[in-house]
Amino acid sequence: MTGFTVKPLVCPFPQLPPIVGYAKTATIRTTHAHELDAKKAREQRIGYYEYVASKPAPSIIVIQDLDGADVGFGAFWGEVQSAVHKGLGLLGVVTDGCIRDIDQWAPGFQALAGSVMPSHAHVHLHDFGKEVRVAGMLARSGDIVHADRHGAVTIPEAVAAKIPAACDLLARKEAVILEMARAPGFNVAKLREALAKQDEIH
């Protein structure tokens, strides 16, 4: 695990299950009009959609809002973008920007966002496929992302194969503590005993 969200993000759909997928990354701006003319902006947007729909899959889009103190001024995400990205096979979005159209959101498309706001303002794509940082979490295209209502983490693909064994070890170690802590008569002496047993688990 190389990064995780350290600032709070809004999860408007906490009933949705956790998602795991490959990171697709992008940056946006919302406080001023697009620097590109309409034709080049359309070409950029098509290139972006081709990128997010490409392998590896399934994917989660991680979008950084570059507006600094005005982050979340306008929403890239709403009814249309959630439907488009879901249709292209993505599982959800993690962004420090804002989202809108909660009631019209694509069913089943998970979201973690910096805020919920009413307007798209001057929102436009700035770049994609580059390293981004969202709510303190560093993400690179192709990283593995796990996201749920608590936040998100990124995992380099190179270490992903080690995750199941690490989770198994952690679960077995925690089980010793939990079993004793939930039993009647738990006290510091029993906690000390549990910690000693935990150290023997490898």
Summary of the structure (lengths in Angstrom):
residues: 202
radius of gyration: 20.4
end to end distance: 20.3
largest distance: 71.9
contacts: 628
relative contact order: 0.21
helix: 34%
strand: 29%
